[in-house]
Amino acid sequence: MGVILLLEKAIKAERAFMEMLRNKNRGRQFANLASNVDIFIEEFRAIPDDLILDESYMEKFVIEKIGLNNEDLSQQPSELTPYYGKGLYIWQYPKQFAKYIIWLMKNAKNCNSYLEIGCRWGGTFIVTCEALRRANPNFKYAIAADIIAKTPFIKRYSEIIKKDGLEIVYFQGSSTSTDFADLVGKKKPDIAFVDGDHTCIGALQDHMLVREYSKIIVHHDISSDACFHTTFLWKCLKILENTRDSIEFTDQYQSVNGRFLGIGVLLANINK
Ligand SMILES: C[S@@+](CC[C@H](N)C(=O)[O-])C[C@H]1O[C@@H](n2cnc3c(N)ncnc32)[C@H](O)[C@@H]1O
């Protein structure tokens, strides 16, 4: 028994080490791609007002201009192959993300701050900040948190956006740390996007951390065959958080075998 436990520990440690090496190498590769942030900002800000809330226009914009992650293609539609490993590398389904971003621009006009737990390379974080800025001139503060070091995308975005009056804080570390709890308690983000630890207890801990402060709490991977824990947690939260309305963005691609990703929003409703 002791030998099996030791072996399990050794395998876990080796996996964590390999993951760290992969992330380090990717970090280096991303250093040459920081200008993708400048290009995205220019193109996003140039979208006319009548098109920014148009679902099919924005879905095309996500695919062609924002660019998609290429770390795990098993859940990705093959028809989007030319767009993986491009732009801001966002880990999203364009069908879901475009509708979610439009929803935010329409409904989060009174939200002045944003927190993303598990921001990875930073693509989703940057797009969300730009959308929130566009919807609300008082959007002034955002926290990006991840175990991995601050990435070139987030570094570049922080440089650019400072002169536009948006303050960005990067928290490197676990969302379960006391330092992170202190930061969240101090800054009380209006919107929280939970996309870090995908175990049931991990995502629930993150939810509990923000629920007192965040008017809008967003969960990722709420309808995913690959993420049983977060899918299950979302089902529970919809029942347990019964003073909040819920909205889901879970459109799927026919070319993919199974259901994946999914964005769920829990919205404080003071009338209930
Ligand atoms: C699926 S990725 C996030 C993708 C990103 N939100 C996007 O849309 O592109 C999950 C991230 O969560 C981070 N993570 C996992 N557990 C965490 C924790 N306890 N605290 C902070 N970050 C965590 C991982 O390092 C990883 O980068």
Ligand as a Chemical Component Dictionary entry (heavy atoms), coordinates in Angstrom:
data_LIG
# 
_chem_comp.id                   LIG 
_chem_comp.type                 NON-POLYMER 
_chem_comp.pdbx_formal_charge   0 
_chem_comp.three_letter_code    LIG 
# 
loop_
_chem_comp_atom.comp_id 
_chem_comp_atom.atom_id 
_chem_comp_atom.alt_atom_id 
_chem_comp_atom.type_symbol 
_chem_comp_atom.charge 
_chem_comp_atom.model_Cartn_x 
_chem_comp_atom.model_Cartn_y 
_chem_comp_atom.model_Cartn_z 
_chem_comp_atom.pdbx_ordinal 
LIG C1  C1  C 0  -8.683  26.526 -18.255 1  
LIG S1  S1  S 1  -7.392  27.550 -17.774 2  
LIG C2  C2  C 0  -8.089  29.134 -17.833 3  
LIG C3  C3  C 0  -8.325  29.664 -19.211 4  
LIG C4  C4  C 0  -8.616  31.143 -19.326 5  
LIG N1  N1  N 0  -9.587  31.630 -18.379 6  
LIG C5  C5  C 0  -9.099  31.448 -20.739 7  
LIG O1  O1  O 0  -10.294 31.578 -20.939 8  
LIG O2  O2  O -1 -8.255  31.514 -21.637 9  
LIG C6  C6  C 0  -7.295  27.278 -16.036 10 
LIG C7  C7  C 0  -6.192  28.077 -15.356 11 
LIG O3  O3  O 0  -6.423  28.045 -13.956 12 
LIG C8  C8  C 0  -5.182  28.057 -13.281 13 
LIG N2  N2  N 0  -5.417  27.553 -11.909 14 
LIG C9  C9  C 0  -5.697  26.300 -11.511 15 
LIG N3  N3  N 0  -5.889  26.256 -10.169 16 
LIG C10 C10 C 0  -5.739  27.532 -9.717  17 
LIG C11 C11 C 0  -5.806  28.145 -8.439  18 
LIG N4  N4  N 0  -6.091  27.443 -7.326  19 
LIG N5  N5  N 0  -5.584  29.470 -8.327  20 
LIG C12 C12 C 0  -5.311  30.214 -9.434  21 
LIG N6  N6  N 0  -5.241  29.684 -10.685 22 
LIG C13 C13 C 0  -5.449  28.363 -10.832 23 
LIG C14 C14 C 0  -4.281  27.172 -14.151 24 
LIG O4  O4  O 0  -2.929  27.483 -13.957 25 
LIG C15 C15 C 0  -4.784  27.515 -15.564 26 
LIG O5  O5  O 0  -3.974  28.492 -16.175 27 
# 
loop_
_chem_comp_bond.comp_id 
_chem_comp_bond.atom_id_1 
_chem_comp_bond.atom_id_2 
_chem_comp_bond.value_order 
_chem_comp_bond.pdbx_ordinal 
LIG C1  S1  SING 1  
LIG S1  C2  SING 2  
LIG S1  C6  SING 3  
LIG C2  C3  SING 4  
LIG C3  C4  SING 5  
LIG C4  N1  SING 6  
LIG C4  C5  SING 7  
LIG C5  O1  DOUB 8  
LIG C5  O2  SING 9  
LIG C6  C7  SING 10 
LIG C7  O3  SING 11 
LIG C7  C15 SING 12 
LIG O3  C8  SING 13 
LIG C8  N2  SING 14 
LIG C8  C14 SING 15 
LIG N2  C9  SING 16 
LIG N2  C13 SING 17 
LIG C9  N3  DOUB 18 
LIG N3  C10 SING 19 
LIG C10 C11 SING 20 
LIG C10 C13 DOUB 21 
LIG C11 N4  SING 22 
LIG C11 N5  DOUB 23 
LIG N5  C12 SING 24 
LIG C12 N6  DOUB 25 
LIG N6  C13 SING 26 
LIG C14 O4  SING 27 
LIG C14 C15 SING 28 
LIG C15 O5  SING 29 
# 
